[in-house]
C-alpha cells in the first residue's frame, strides 16, 4: 500500500504541476488575425499566466514578421533595389568639385639645347648678367631706358657654366574647379541596367523561396507538437490504467485471490510507465520550443497550439486528389533558374558589347594660382575650362574580351543543364510526396480500425481481469496493442501532413497569395 501511495502522489504531481502539461487543454482558437493583431497576441502571451492558444495560420502570420530568414530575404530585396537605382544613376551627369594645395620643396629646372649666354647676346636690349643697356654700349647719354638681362638661374655664384638650367614655378600652388561627365553612347551600361533589374527579380524570388521554406518549417514544428501531445496523452492514459490495475490487483492480493508475484508484476508495470510519461512531457516542451524558435519569438512566451492531429485527417482523400494535375510553373527553384538563365543570356550580350565604341561628354572649369608668399598676397588666378567629347574605340585587349564571351556562354550552358536536372529531381520529389501521402492515408485507415479493435480487446480483457478470468500478462498485452495502434494512427497522420507540406513547398503554393 505504501508503494501504491507513492505512485499515486507521482501521478498527481505530473497531472497538476505548473509545467507544459498544464498547457495541453484545448481551447477555442482566436479569430484569424493579421500580423499587427498577431503582435498583440504575442504581447498578451508575455504578460498572461494562462497560455495563449494560437492556430496554425496565426503561427504562420506571426512568423512572416518575426522569422529571421524572412527578414534577411526582405533586406536582400531592398539591397538589390538600391543597386538597381545606383546603376540607373550612372546615366545622369557626374559632377565633382576638386581642390588642391601644393608646396614645392625643390623647383623644377628647365634646360635648353643651346647656350644660354648666346641667347642673351643675340636678343636686342639684353646683355650680359647685370648689364644695363645704354651704359658702355654706345647709347646716347641721358637715356633712362633699362632692360634686365636673363638671370643665370640655377647657376651657383661664381659658376662659369652658362647652361646650368633655369628654375621654373613658384613655391605655393592652389587650384580648384568643377568637372562633369555624362555617357552618351554606352551599350554595356544599358545592358547592365537590365541585368540589375533581373537581380531584383531574383532577390524577390529568393525571398519567396525563403518564405515557403519558413512555412514548411512552421508546419512541421506545429504538427510535431501535436504529435508530441498525442503521444503524451497516450502514455498518460497507459499510466493511469496501470495505476487502476494496480489498485485492483492490490485488492485481489489482500483477498488472497492472486499471488505476490502478480502484485509485483503490476507494480513493475506502473513503474515502467512513469518514464514514458516524463519523456513524453519533455518531448512536448521541446516541440513547443522548436515551434517558437521557427516562428521567431521568445522561448519564454506562454503559448500553446490549438487542435489535434485527428482534425487534419478529415480531408486526406481530398488533399491527395486535388494534386492529380501538378505543375512546376510556381516552383521557386525553377523560377530562380529561369531568371538566372535570362541573366546569363544578357551577360553574353554584355560581354559582346565591350567591343562597341563608347561616347561621353565632359566639361571642366578650374582656377589656378601660384605664389611664393604663403599668405597668397600675390594672388594671380588663372582660369581654365573646356568641354568636349570622349570617344573610346576598343581595338585589342589581348583576347580578354573573347575569353569573357566564352566564359559567359559556358555559364549559360551550365545553368541550362542544371535546369533540366533540377526539373527531373523536382518531379521525383513530387511523386515521392504523393506516394508518401497515399501510403500514410491507407496506413491511417488501417490503424484506425486497429485502434477500434485494440480498444475493444482491452476493454474485454480488463473486464475479464476484474473477475479473474484473465491474467495481468494478458491485460498488459492488450494495453500494449492499444498503445501501439494509437501511436501508429497519430504517426500516419503526422507523416501525411508533413508530406503534404513538402509537396506544397515544391509546387510553390503559399498559404497567403
Secondary structure, DSSP 8 states (H G I E B T S, - for coil): -HHHHHHHHHHHHHHHSSSGGGG-----------HHHHHHHHHHHTT-SS-EEE-HHHHHHHHHHH-HHHHHHHHHHHHHHHHHHHHHHTTS-EEEEEEEEEE-SS-EEE--SS-HHHHHHHSTT--STT--TTSSSS--TT----------TT--TT---S-S-EEES-SEEEEEEEEEEEEEE-HHHHHHHHHHHHHHHHHHHHHHHHHHHHHHHHHHHHHHHHHHHHHHHHHHHHHHHHHHHHHHHHHHHHTTSS-HHHHHHHHHHHHHHHHHHHHHHHHHHHHHHHHHHHHT--TTS-EEE---GGGGGTTHHHHHHTTSS---TT-HHHHHHHHHHHHHHHHHHHHHGGGS-EEEEEEEEEEEEEESSTT-TT---EEEEEEEEEEE-----TTHHHHHHHHHHHHHHHHHHHHHHHHHHHHHHHHHHHHHHHHHHHHHHHHHHHHHHHHHHHHHHHHHHHTTSS-HHHHHHHHHHHHHHHHHHHHHHHHHHHHHHHHHHHHT--S--
